[in-house]
Amino acid sequence: MDRNCLNVDLSKGYPVGSDIEYECGVCGDALASMPVCSVACKCRNVIIDVDAGRVAIKDNSKLKARVIAT
């Protein structure tokens, strides 16, 4: 496992922060956990709806959350 990967405990919600990104294990896209506008990865496995304040993940087993170097 990548040493920058975070354990995702769904009972506590998805980790967020200016230094955290989500990587889709299906298409490989990486998305900032706190984007300015709503975003989705190419395959739409990871969707971040800024207006609703929601993160939707179709397959949680295909998600990596990691701390990015700043």
Buried (B, 14 or more C-beta within 10 A) or exposed (E): EEEBEBEBEEEEEBBBEEBBBBBBBBEEBEBBBEEEEEBBBEBEBBBBEEEEEEBEBEEEEBBBBBBEEE
